[in-house]
Amino acid sequence: MTMQSVSKSPIGLDGVPAAETALSHVDGQKGELIIAGERVADLAAKSSFEGVTARLWTAANATPISEAEVRAALGEARVRAFGHVSQFLAAADGLSIVDGFRAAVATLRAEHGLTHDATIVGALPVIVGALVQHKAGKQPHIPNAKLSHAADTLSMLHGRAPNAAEAAALDAYFVTVCDHGMNASTFTARVIASTQADLFCAVTGGYCALTGPLHGGAPEPVLEMLDAIGTREKIKPWIDGAIARGERLMGFGHRVYKVRDPRADVLKTALGKLASNSIDMPFAAEVEAYAREALRKKKPDHPLDTNVEFFTAILLDALQIPRQAFTPIFATARAAGWTAHAREQQRRGRLLRPSSAYIGDMPA
C-alpha cells in the first residue's frame, strides 16, 4: 500500500470562506467586529438586544422586521414557553444546568402559525430561569411579556424584577455576544440548516458546540482563576508561576483576534455603569494589566490580549448569575445569531459539504 499525497490545505478550515453572509464580520488583525453593518461598540451604545436581533433577522431573511415587532414577538414567545416548563424540567431531570439546558432545548418544537425564530429565542431564557430556580428548590418565575428580553431573563433567574442598571448591563452583554462571524457553534448551526433541517435542530446543534471548553465554556474558569489569585499581593507570583508551568491564563488570547478583543472593552464599559458590591474592579484591572504585560514578555511575537471571556465572567458574576448558567446565558444571546445564520443558509439553498485531505493508506 502507498500513502496518499495531499496538497497543503488549511487544517481546521482557518481562512477558508465557508459561506457568504450579511450578518457579521470579524477582522482579527484590526480587532474589529461588525454586526449587521455596525461596529460592536457603536451597536452596544445605541441598540437593545431586540434592536440588534431585528437587524440580524432582517438581513437573514431579506424581509424587514422592526425592533418593536421583535420585542413583542419575544415577549409573547416567553409567555408561551412558560406553558411548557414542566416538560423542560422533566427533560433536564438529574442533569446539570448545562446538560439540562441542552436536553430541554432539544424538546422545542414548531408552534402552528408562529415564527420559529422567536419561539426559539424566546424559550431559552425561560428554560435557563426555570433550571436555576429548580436547582435552588424554588418554583419557576412567570415571565413578563412587557419587560425587555434582558430584564425578563434576570427576572426569571432571580425571581424578582431587576433594577435598570442590572437590565442595561445584561442587555449590553446580549448585544455584544449575539453574533460573531463563523465561529464553531454558528458554523455548526449553518451546516445543519444547510441540509434543510429545521431551526430547532440547528440551534440544538449550535448549543452542543458552544458547550465545549474551547468555545463557550471558558468564562467560569476566569472566576476560578481570580479566586485562586485572591489578593493583590499574589497577582505577580501566581501569574508568573502559571506561565512558567505552561498553563493557559483564562480570559486571554483568542483563535481569531491577534490584538485586543473589541468585545472586552464594551463589557468593561458596561461593568463601569453597574453598581454592585460584588465587583472588585481595581483588583480585576490589576490582574488584567499584569497578565497582559507578562504574556507580552513571554511571547512578544505571539500576542495574547484580553478576550471577551475575562469581562463576561466578571459581569455575569456581578449580576448574580450562577456560574453553572454562564453557558446557557451565552446561548440565550447567541441564539439570535444562530437563527439568523440558519435562515440565511437555508435561503441560499447550498448544502455545506467540505472536502477532507486523506492521509491514510492507498491500495496497491
Backbone torsions as a table, in degrees:
resi	resn	phi	psi	omega
1	MET	NA	148.4	178.9
2	THR	-118.4	152.3	178.6
3	MET	-81.1	140.0	177.7
4	GLN	-74.8	126.0	175.0
5	SER	-84.4	140.5	-177.9
6	VAL	-130.3	151.6	175.4
7	SER	-77.2	155.2	177.7
8	LYS	-62.9	129.6	178.8
9	SER	-140.6	151.8	-179.2
10	PRO	-67.1	118.8	178.2
11	ILE	-79.8	134.1	-176.3
12	GLY	85.0	7.2	179.0
13	LEU	63.6	20.5	178.5
14	ASP	-57.7	125.6	176.0
15	GLY	76.1	5.9	180.0
16	VAL	-98.5	115.2	178.1
17	PRO	-67.1	121.2	-179.8
18	ALA	-100.0	-12.9	-178.5
19	ALA	-164.2	160.3	169.6
20	GLU	-100.0	134.7	-176.3
21	THR	-142.7	145.9	174.4
22	ALA	-104.6	14.4	-170.1
23	LEU	-94.5	-52.0	179.1
24	SER	-155.2	159.3	-176.7
25	HIS	-141.8	131.9	178.7
26	VAL	-114.9	124.6	174.2
27	ASP	-111.8	100.2	-175.7
28	GLY	-68.6	-28.8	-179.6
29	GLN	-73.6	-39.2	-179.0
30	LYS	-88.4	-14.1	-175.3
31	GLY	68.8	50.6	-174.4
32	GLU	-128.9	135.5	173.9
33	LEU	-124.7	122.3	178.0
34	ILE	-114.0	126.5	177.9
35	ILE	-117.6	117.0	178.4
36	ALA	48.1	45.8	172.8
37	GLY	89.4	1.9	-178.7
38	GLU	-128.0	141.8	171.8
39	ARG	-65.2	144.8	-171.9
40	VAL	-60.5	-36.5	179.9
41	ALA	-65.6	-41.1	179.0
42	ASP	-67.1	-39.4	-179.0
43	LEU	-65.6	-43.5	-179.5
44	ALA	-66.1	-28.5	-178.1
45	ALA	-76.5	-23.5	-172.8
46	LYS	-127.9	-4.2	-174.5
47	SER	-126.1	153.4	173.3
48	SER	-94.4	171.7	175.4
49	PHE	-59.9	-40.9	178.2
50	GLU	-62.7	-36.6	179.8
51	GLY	-67.4	-44.6	180.0
52	VAL	-70.9	-32.8	175.6
53	THR	-64.2	-39.2	176.7
54	ALA	-61.3	-40.8	178.4
55	ARG	-63.7	-43.4	-178.9
56	LEU	-66.2	-46.8	-178.7
57	TRP	-67.4	-34.1	176.9
58	THR	-63.9	-46.0	-179.4
59	ALA	-66.9	-37.6	-177.0
60	ALA	-70.0	-39.4	-173.9
61	ASN	-98.9	-6.8	-175.4
62	ALA	55.2	30.2	177.7
63	THR	-134.7	121.5	-176.1
64	PRO	-63.6	138.9	171.3
65	ILE	-139.6	136.8	-174.3
66	SER	-90.2	163.1	175.9
67	GLU	-59.8	-40.7	179.7
68	ALA	-63.5	-39.0	179.0
69	GLU	-66.4	-40.0	178.2
70	VAL	-66.0	-43.3	-179.9
71	ARG	-59.0	-44.3	179.7
72	ALA	-66.8	-43.5	-178.1
73	ALA	-64.1	-41.3	-179.7
74	LEU	-70.3	-38.4	177.7
75	GLY	-61.5	-45.3	178.5
76	GLU	-65.1	-37.8	-179.0
77	ALA	-67.2	-36.3	177.5
78	ARG	-64.0	-41.9	179.2
79	VAL	-64.3	-44.2	178.6
80	ARG	-62.1	-42.9	-177.3
81	ALA	-62.3	-32.5	-179.1
82	PHE	-62.3	-25.2	176.6
83	GLY	-67.5	-12.2	-179.8
84	HIS	-110.5	14.9	-175.6
85	VAL	-57.7	-41.9	-179.3
86	SER	-61.1	-36.3	177.8
87	GLN	-66.6	-42.4	179.3
88	PHE	-61.7	-46.0	-177.2
89	LEU	-68.0	-35.0	178.0
90	ALA	-65.2	-41.5	179.5
91	ALA	-65.0	-32.4	-175.7
92	ALA	-92.3	1.7	-173.9
93	ASP	-56.3	126.4	177.0
94	GLY	83.0	-0.3	-177.3
95	LEU	-105.0	160.7	172.8
96	SER	-66.8	169.3	179.1
97	ILE	-62.6	-42.2	179.8
98	VAL	-61.9	-47.9	-178.6
99	ASP	-75.3	-35.2	177.8
100	GLY	-64.9	-36.1	176.9
101	PHE	-62.0	-43.1	178.2
102	ARG	-60.2	-46.2	-178.9
103	ALA	-64.0	-39.4	-179.6
104	ALA	-69.7	-40.7	178.1
105	VAL	-60.1	-36.6	-179.3
106	ALA	-67.0	-14.1	178.7
107	THR	-87.0	-9.7	-177.8
108	LEU	-63.5	140.7	-179.1
109	ARG	-136.8	161.2	177.6
110	ALA	-64.3	142.6	175.9
111	GLU	-109.8	129.0	-171.4
112	HIS	-54.2	125.4	173.9
113	GLY	75.9	5.8	-176.9
114	LEU	-115.6	155.6	-177.4
115	THR	-71.5	123.9	-179.1
116	HIS	-62.8	-39.3	-176.9
117	ASP	-56.4	-51.2	-179.1
118	ALA	-68.5	-36.1	177.9
119	THR	-57.7	-44.2	-178.7
120	ILE	-70.3	-55.0	-175.6
121	VAL	-63.2	-35.4	178.5
122	GLY	-71.6	-28.9	-176.9
123	ALA	-77.1	-30.1	-170.8
124	LEU	-61.9	-44.7	177.4
125	PRO	-67.1	-28.0	176.7
126	VAL	-66.0	-42.2	-179.4
127	ILE	-64.7	-50.4	-176.9
128	VAL	-67.0	-37.0	177.3
129	GLY	-62.9	-43.2	179.9
130	ALA	-64.7	-40.4	-179.8
131	LEU	-65.2	-43.1	-179.8
132	VAL	-64.8	-46.0	178.9
133	GLN	-63.7	-41.1	-179.4
134	HIS	-63.6	-42.4	178.5
135	LYS	-61.8	-29.5	179.7
136	ALA	-86.8	2.6	179.5
137	GLY	77.9	23.2	-177.7
138	LYS	-116.4	164.3	176.9
139	GLN	-79.8	143.2	176.4
140	PRO	-56.6	143.3	-177.8
141	HIS	-88.1	132.8	-177.7
142	ILE	-68.1	131.5	179.0
143	PRO	-70.2	160.4	178.7
144	ASN	-123.2	109.0	-175.6
145	ALA	-62.8	-18.7	-177.5
146	LYS	-82.7	-15.7	178.9
147	LEU	-80.6	161.3	172.5
148	SER	-68.5	164.1	-178.8
149	HIS	-60.9	-42.4	-179.6
150	ALA	-67.1	-45.4	-178.7
151	ALA	-63.3	-41.1	-179.1
152	ASP	-70.5	-33.3	175.8
153	THR	-60.1	-47.6	178.3
154	LEU	-64.6	-38.2	178.5
155	SER	-59.7	-43.8	-178.9
156	MET	-74.1	-28.3	177.6
157	LEU	-71.8	-39.0	-172.2
158	HIS	-105.8	-12.0	-178.2
159	GLY	73.3	22.7	178.8
160	ARG	-153.6	158.7	177.8
161	ALA	-73.6	134.0	178.4
162	PRO	-77.6	160.8	172.4
163	ASN	-82.9	172.2	-173.8
164	ALA	-61.5	-39.4	-178.1
165	ALA	-66.7	-39.9	178.2
166	GLU	-64.1	-45.9	180.0
167	ALA	-62.5	-40.9	-179.8
168	ALA	-65.4	-38.1	-179.5
169	ALA	-66.0	-45.2	179.4
170	LEU	-68.8	-35.2	177.8
171	ASP	-62.6	-41.4	177.7
172	ALA	-62.0	-39.7	176.8
173	TYR	-63.8	-46.8	179.3
174	PHE	-57.5	-44.6	179.6
175	VAL	-62.8	-43.2	-173.8
176	THR	-66.6	-35.4	-174.3
177	VAL	-110.4	12.3	-175.5
178	CYS	-65.7	-26.6	178.4
179	ASP	-156.4	152.3	-176.8
180	HIS	-159.3	62.6	176.4
181	GLY	60.5	-150.5	-176.2
182	MET	-93.9	60.6	176.0
183	ASN	-70.9	173.6	-172.6
184	ALA	-60.4	-43.7	-177.6
185	SER	-71.9	-37.6	178.0
186	THR	-67.4	-40.6	176.5
187	PHE	-61.4	-41.8	177.7
188	THR	-59.8	-46.8	179.5
189	ALA	-61.5	-39.4	-179.5
190	ARG	-69.3	-39.3	177.7
191	VAL	-60.4	-46.6	-179.9
192	ILE	-63.5	-44.6	179.8
193	ALA	-64.6	-29.9	-178.2
194	SER	-66.8	-19.1	175.9
195	THR	-81.7	-1.6	-173.8
196	GLN	73.1	17.1	167.5
197	ALA	-66.0	158.2	-174.5
198	ASP	-77.6	172.9	-177.0
199	LEU	-63.7	-29.8	-178.9
200	PHE	-65.1	-41.7	176.1
201	CYS	-65.5	-43.0	-177.3
202	ALA	-62.4	-43.8	-178.5
203	VAL	-71.6	-37.4	176.5
204	THR	-61.1	-44.5	177.5
205	GLY	-64.4	-40.0	177.7
206	GLY	-59.8	-43.0	179.4
207	TYR	-64.9	-40.2	179.0
208	CYS	-58.9	-41.3	177.4
209	ALA	-66.2	-35.4	-177.5
210	LEU	-65.7	-27.7	-175.1
211	THR	-72.9	-14.1	180.0
212	GLY	-65.3	142.1	-176.9
213	PRO	-63.6	-18.3	177.0
214	LEU	-86.2	-1.0	-179.2
215	HIS	-123.8	-91.1	-172.2
216	GLY	-96.9	-1.0	-174.2
217	GLY	-93.5	12.9	-171.9
218	ALA	-92.3	-21.5	-177.5
219	PRO	-58.9	-40.0	-178.5
220	GLU	-59.0	-44.0	177.7
221	PRO	-62.2	-21.9	175.0
222	VAL	-61.4	-45.4	179.1
223	LEU	-65.8	-37.2	177.3
224	GLU	-63.1	-37.5	177.0
225	MET	-65.4	-46.2	179.3
226	LEU	-63.5	-38.6	177.0
227	ASP	-62.8	-41.5	-178.0
228	ALA	-66.9	-37.9	177.8
229	ILE	-66.8	-50.0	170.0
230	GLY	80.1	-59.8	-174.9
231	THR	-130.4	162.7	-179.7
232	ARG	-60.6	-35.1	-177.8
233	GLU	-65.8	-23.5	-176.5
234	LYS	-94.3	-5.2	-175.5
235	ILE	-57.1	-55.5	-176.0
236	LYS	-62.6	-53.4	-178.8
237	PRO	-63.9	-35.6	-179.2
238	TRP	-66.3	-48.7	-178.0
239	ILE	-67.2	-42.8	178.3
240	ASP	-60.2	-41.0	179.6
241	GLY	-65.6	-43.0	179.7
242	ALA	-62.4	-43.2	179.8
243	ILE	-66.2	-41.2	179.7
244	ALA	-62.1	-33.4	179.2
245	ARG	-83.2	-1.0	179.3
246	GLY	77.7	18.9	-179.6
247	GLU	-82.4	152.6	178.5
248	ARG	-81.8	134.8	173.4
249	LEU	-87.1	115.5	-175.3
250	MET	-69.2	134.6	-179.1
251	GLY	96.2	6.9	-179.2
252	PHE	-134.2	137.4	-178.2
253	GLY	90.1	148.8	-179.5
254	HIS	-152.9	144.9	-178.2
255	ARG	-60.2	-34.4	-174.9
256	VAL	-103.4	-47.1	-174.7
257	TYR	-74.0	126.4	175.2
258	LYS	-95.8	-5.5	175.2
259	VAL	-128.7	-165.6	-177.2
260	ARG	-64.3	135.1	176.3
261	ASP	-64.3	120.3	-176.8
262	PRO	-62.4	-23.6	-179.6
263	ARG	-71.5	-24.6	-179.4
264	ALA	-61.6	-43.8	-178.2
265	ASP	-70.7	-32.5	177.4
266	VAL	-63.1	-44.0	-179.6
267	LEU	-73.3	-31.9	175.5
268	LYS	-63.1	-40.0	176.5
269	THR	-64.3	-42.6	178.9
270	ALA	-62.3	-38.7	178.6
271	LEU	-64.1	-36.5	179.9
272	GLY	-63.8	-21.5	-180.0
273	LYS	-95.4	-2.6	-175.6
274	LEU	-102.3	111.9	177.8
275	ALA	-80.9	110.8	-178.5
276	SER	-149.6	132.8	179.5
277	ASN	-69.9	-16.4	-176.8
278	SER	-83.7	-7.2	-177.6
279	ILE	-94.6	119.4	170.6
280	ASP	-106.8	75.7	-175.3
281	MET	-62.6	-38.9	177.0
282	PRO	-58.0	-41.4	178.4
283	PHE	-64.8	-46.9	179.9
284	ALA	-61.7	-39.6	179.6
285	ALA	-64.3	-38.4	178.1
286	GLU	-67.4	-40.7	177.1
287	VAL	-61.2	-47.5	-179.6
288	GLU	-60.3	-48.0	-176.5
289	ALA	-62.0	-45.5	-178.2
290	TYR	-70.9	-37.8	178.5
291	ALA	-61.8	-43.2	178.8
292	ARG	-62.0	-43.4	179.7
293	GLU	-63.6	-45.9	-178.7
294	ALA	-64.8	-39.4	179.3
295	LEU	-68.3	-36.3	177.4
296	ARG	-64.6	-39.6	179.2
297	LYS	-68.6	-38.8	-178.4
298	LYS	-71.0	-42.1	-176.7
299	LYS	-132.8	72.6	-176.7
300	PRO	-61.9	-26.5	-179.6
301	ASP	-96.1	0.7	-179.4
302	HIS	-135.5	77.0	-173.1
303	PRO	-61.7	133.0	175.4
304	LEU	-124.1	99.4	-175.8
305	ASP	-104.8	176.5	-177.9
306	THR	-61.7	135.1	176.0
307	ASN	-112.8	179.7	-173.4
308	VAL	-63.2	-26.6	-174.4
309	GLU	-67.2	-30.4	-177.1
310	PHE	-60.7	-53.2	-177.8
311	PHE	-83.0	-20.7	172.2
312	THR	-59.8	-47.9	-178.1
313	ALA	-60.0	-44.4	-177.9
314	ILE	-67.7	-41.0	-179.3
315	LEU	-65.3	-49.2	-178.5
316	LEU	-65.8	-35.2	176.7
317	ASP	-66.9	-39.4	178.3
318	ALA	-64.4	-28.3	177.3
319	LEU	-84.9	6.9	176.8
320	GLN	60.5	34.8	174.2
321	ILE	-87.5	127.7	-179.1
322	PRO	-57.5	142.0	-177.9
323	ARG	-58.5	-34.1	-179.7
324	GLN	-66.7	-14.6	-179.0
325	ALA	-99.0	1.0	-176.7
326	PHE	-58.3	-47.2	-177.9
327	THR	-66.7	-44.1	174.3
328	PRO	-60.6	-33.7	177.7
329	ILE	-69.5	-38.9	173.2
330	PHE	-56.2	-46.7	-179.5
331	ALA	-63.3	-34.6	179.3
332	THR	-58.6	-38.1	176.7
333	ALA	-79.0	-48.0	-173.9
334	ARG	-66.7	-17.6	178.5
335	ALA	-59.0	-28.7	175.9
336	ALA	-61.2	-44.6	178.1
337	GLY	-70.1	-42.3	179.8
338	TRP	-58.5	-47.6	-178.6
339	THR	-64.9	-37.7	179.3
340	ALA	-65.7	-45.4	179.9
341	HIS	-65.1	-39.5	178.9
342	ALA	-62.9	-43.9	178.1
343	ARG	-62.8	-44.4	-179.3
344	GLU	-62.1	-41.3	179.8
345	GLN	-65.3	-43.1	179.4
346	GLN	-65.8	-36.8	-179.3
347	ARG	-65.3	-34.0	179.2
348	ARG	-78.1	-22.0	171.4
349	GLY	70.9	22.7	-177.5
350	ARG	-107.4	124.5	176.5
351	LEU	-72.8	127.0	176.4
352	LEU	-81.9	114.6	-175.6
353	ARG	-144.8	77.9	-179.0
354	PRO	-69.4	160.9	176.1
355	SER	-92.0	171.4	176.8
356	SER	-126.7	159.2	177.2
357	ALA	-97.3	106.5	-177.1
358	TYR	-73.9	126.8	-179.6
359	ILE	-121.7	14.9	-179.8
360	GLY	-86.5	-175.3	179.8
361	ASP	-74.4	149.6	173.7
362	MET	-109.2	148.5	178.6
363	PRO	-65.2	151.3	179.8
364	ALA	-61.3	NA	NA
